[in-house]
Amino acid sequence: MRAFKRVLTVAALTAPLVIGCAGLASAQEGLNADFGKGAFVANQNGAGVGALESSVSPDGIAHAEFFIWADENGVSGSFVGSGASWNNS
């Protein structure tokens, strides 16, 4: 039951990020390249999730990576993001 609660906590914390990343996709013409990698674990020691995302589009570039970990000591995590945008008009 404890592992289920940890997984539920991690899922609740990552849902807004996943929804936000889904909103980044847009129908524009021109160069568009994306990369993403993620992993999750839930075991007797705790539960965690992490991801790395990068994209290049006509509007700019973006990079983000994060992790969230929950165990008997609490919940911890980290987020790093960067990007640049430009106007081609």
KASULKA-V948118 format. One record per residue. RES is the residue in one letter. OMEGA is omega in radians with two decimals (none if undefined). Layout:
# KASULKA-V948118
res | omega
RES | OMEGA
RES | OMEGA
This chain:
# KASULKA-V948118
res | omega
M | -3.14
R | 3.12
A | 3.11
F | 3.12
K | 3.11
R | 3.13
V | 3.11
L | 3.11
T | 3.14
V | 3.12
A | 3.14
A | -3.14
L | -3.09
T | -3.11
A | 3.13
P | 3.13
L | 3.13
V | 3.13
I | 3.12
G | 3.11
C | 3.11
A | 3.13
G | 3.13
L | -3.13
A | 3.13
S | -3.12
A | 3.10
Q | 3.11
E | 3.11
G | -3.11
L | 3.06
N | 3.13
A | -3.11
D | 3.03
F | 3.09
G | 3.08
K | -3.14
G | 3.11
A | 3.04
F | 3.12
V | 3.02
A | 3.13
N | -3.08
Q | -3.13
N | -3.12
G | 3.13
A | -3.13
G | 3.12
V | 3.10
G | -3.13
A | 3.09
L | -3.12
E | 3.04
S | 3.11
S | 3.04
V | -3.13
S | 3.10
P | -3.13
D | -3.12
G | -3.14
I | 3.12
A | 3.10
H | 3.09
A | 3.02
E | -3.11
F | 2.93
F | 3.05
I | -3.13
W | 3.10
A | 3.05
D | -3.08
E | 3.12
N | -3.13
G | -3.11
V | 3.09
S | -3.14
G | -3.13
S | 3.10
F | 3.04
V | 3.11
G | 3.08
S | 3.12
G | 3.07
A | 3.12
S | 3.13
W | 3.14
N | -3.10
N | -3.09
S | none
